């Protein structure tokens, strides 16, 4: 019953907001869906953790505005903790921080009246399942919570209080994990 109430709460939030995953140029709270293409490079720090540098592009939207997504590119640094030792795949929990440039629609009377550009700084937390498709291609479905800071330009990013965005997404692309030489 608790899960049902939580899902209902998220559904109500998603109907009331127009968020995007990287940051929210027109709302500060909400549920977003994301599809991203990425390139990433992971450096192991121990048998369970890596530092992940990644960049990419993607489309994000809320459930009630699926046909009016925001598009953008981003770069980020993520500290990942994998639940399996020495595998660097499967479930992991990541703490990340990144910068983004987004092109998003704005609405007037529930219709898209134009598009605008915004920059953002986004710290967050992600629960990811890293599935290695082959030696270089990964698919990473994730659930993330972020606190986006954004503005029309870099000098205005921190001019407002951040919101809280819950994102369900899929990242696909190139991944390389640096191999540590065994002595």
N, C-alpha and C positions, 0 to 999 in steps of 0.2 A: 504494500500500500504506500510506503514511503517513496519508493521509486516512481510509482504512478503519479503521486503528487508533485514530485520534482520534475518529471517530464511535462506535466501540465503547466507548471510554472515556466519552464523554458519555452514551451509553445506560446504562451501568452506574451512573454518577452519578445519572442521573435516576430510576432505579428505587430508589435508596437514600435519596432526599431528598424532602422535602415543602416546597418553596420557593415563594416568590412573587417577582414581578419587582421590586416597589418595595423591599421589604426582607423579610427572612426571619424571621417570628416563631417558627418551630419548626425551623429548620436554618440552617447558615451556609454551606453549599456546595451547588450544584446547577444543574440545567437547568430553566428555566421557560418556559411559553407564555403569551402575553399578548394581550388584545384591549382596545383603549382608544378612548374618544371624547375628543377634545381641542379646545381653542380656543387658537390661538397667534398671536403678533404678533412679526414679525421686523424688526429694524432693521439695514440693511446698514452694515458698518464699512469695507469696501472691495469691490472687484469680485468677490472670491471668498468673503467671510465675512459672517456676520450674528450678531447677538445675538438669541436667540429666547426670549421669555417665553411660557410655556405652562402651562395647567392642564387638568385633565380628571378622568375617572373610568374605571375599568376592572375587568376580571376577569382573574385570573392563576391558573395551576395548573401542576403538574408532570404529565408524561406518565402516570404511574401513578395519578394522582388527578384526572383531567380532570373528573369529575362532582362534585368537591368543591372548587371554586375559592375563592380569597379575593377580596373586593371592596373597592374603596377609591377615594379621591380624592387628587389630588396637585397641587402647583404646583412649577414648576422654572424655572431659568435655564440656557440652553444656549448655548455658543459653537460655531457651526457653520462648517466650511470646506467649500465646494462645489468640486467638481472641474471644473465649467464656469464660465467667467467671465460675469458680469452676467446670469445666468439664474436663480439661486436656486432651482433644481430639479434633479432627478436625484440622483446619489450625493453624499453628504456625510458627513463625519466630525464628530461632535459630542462635546464635553466638557460634562457637565451636573452640576448639583447641585440637589436638591429636597427638599421635605418632603411627607410622606404620612400619611394616616389610613386604617388598614385594618381590616376585619372579616374574620377568618379562622377556619376550622374547626380544632378540635383533636381529636386521635384517641386512642382507648383500644382496644387490641387490634384495630387496623386498622379501626375503625369510628368515624365521627364521633360524638363524645359531647357536643359543644356548640360554641359560637362565642365568640370573644373579640375585643377591640379593642386595637389597638396603634398607636403613632405612630413615625415613622422619619425619619431624615435619610439621603439616599442620593446619594453622588457616583458618577459612572460615565462610560463612554465608549460611544458608539453609532455604528455604521455604518448609515446610513439611505438609502433610496431615496425621494425626495419626488416623488410623481406628482400633478401638478395636474389634478384631474378637471374643474374649471371655474374661474371667476375667484375662488372662495372656498373650494371643497371640495378637500381633499387626502387622499390615501391614502399612508401611509408605512410600508411593511414595514421592519423593522430587526432587527439583531443587536446586543445590548448586553452589556456586562460592568459589573457594579456591585459596590460594597462597602457593603452596607447596615449602618447603625447603627439600633437600634430599642429600644423600651422600652414599659412600660405607660403612662408619661406622659413629658412633655418633659424632666423632670429626670433621668430614668433612661436617656436615649438612648445616652449614651456609657459606660455601665457595663460593657460587654463588648467583646471584640475583634470587629471586623467580619469577615464572611465574604466569599465570592466567588460571585456568581450570574451565570450565562450565560443570557440571555433571547433568545428568538425571538418577535417580536411584530408586530402590525399596529396602527397608530394611524390613526384617521380623524376628520376634523372640519374646523372652520373654520380658515383660515390667511390672514393678511394680511401682505404684505411692504410696508413703508413705501417709497415711491418717493423717491429723492433727486433734487432738481431739478438739471438740467444747466445750467451757465453758458455 
